Amino acid sequence: MMSYFSSEDIVLLENSVKETLEHGCKECKFKFIVFSTNVSLEPDGTKVFFLEVECPNCDAEYTDIMAMRNLND
């Protein structure tokens, strides 16, 4: 079975999560957010990296697209 995710993809996710945790909620800057990281593999081979964020302080919910990469990147 072929793996579609590289070590560069993992580093991208780690760095994006670290940055999100440092900045906190976009709405109120609360540091203790709830989030999940996701990667979508599109039919054309593009990988879309995103975070789904929920803030227990202000009840904000949003999705951040962190990056997009082609399978050949």
C-alpha positions as CSV (number, residue, x, y, z in Angstrom):
1,M,0.0,0.0,0.0
2,M,1.4,3.4,-1.0
3,S,1.6,6.1,1.6
4,Y,0.4,9.5,0.5
5,F,1.9,11.4,3.5
6,S,5.5,12.3,3.8
7,S,7.7,13.4,6.7
8,E,7.4,16.9,5.4
9,D,3.6,16.6,5.8
10,I,4.0,15.6,9.4
11,V,6.3,18.6,10.0
12,L,3.8,20.9,8.4
13,L,1.1,19.7,10.7
14,E,3.3,19.9,13.8
15,N,4.3,23.5,13.0
16,S,0.8,24.6,12.2
17,V,-0.6,23.2,15.4
18,K,2.2,24.8,17.4
19,E,1.5,28.2,15.9
20,T,-2.3,27.8,16.5
21,L,-1.7,26.9,20.2
22,E,0.6,29.8,20.6
23,H,-1.9,32.3,19.2
24,G,-5.1,30.8,20.7
25,C,-8.6,31.5,19.5
26,K,-8.8,33.9,16.6
27,E,-11.8,35.6,18.2
28,C,-10.8,36.0,21.8
29,K,-7.2,34.8,22.0
30,F,-8.1,32.2,24.7
31,K,-5.2,29.7,24.8
32,F,-7.1,26.5,25.8
33,I,-8.9,25.7,22.6
34,V,-10.2,22.4,21.3
35,F,-9.0,21.4,17.8
36,S,-8.6,18.6,15.4
37,T,-6.1,18.4,12.5
38,N,-7.3,17.0,9.2
39,V,-5.9,16.3,5.8
40,S,-8.1,16.0,2.7
41,L,-6.7,14.2,-0.3
42,E,-8.4,15.7,-3.3
43,P,-9.0,13.7,-6.6
44,D,-6.4,15.8,-8.4
45,G,-3.7,14.7,-5.8
46,T,-3.8,18.0,-3.8
47,K,-3.5,17.5,0.0
48,V,-5.4,20.2,2.0
49,F,-4.2,20.5,5.6
50,F,-6.7,22.2,7.9
51,L,-7.6,22.6,11.6
52,E,-11.1,22.6,13.0
53,V,-11.2,24.8,16.1
54,E,-13.7,25.3,18.9
55,C,-13.2,27.8,21.7
56,P,-14.8,27.0,25.1
57,N,-14.4,30.6,26.2
58,C,-16.3,32.4,23.4
59,D,-18.0,29.5,21.6
60,A,-16.3,30.3,18.3
61,E,-16.1,27.5,15.8
62,Y,-14.0,27.8,12.6
63,T,-11.9,25.9,10.1
64,D,-8.4,27.1,9.2
65,I,-6.8,25.9,6.0
66,M,-3.1,25.7,6.9
67,A,-1.6,24.6,3.6
68,M,-2.1,22.9,0.3
69,R,0.4,20.6,-1.3
70,N,0.5,18.5,-4.4
71,L,1.4,14.8,-4.1
72,N,4.6,15.5,-6.0
73,D,5.7,18.3,-3.6
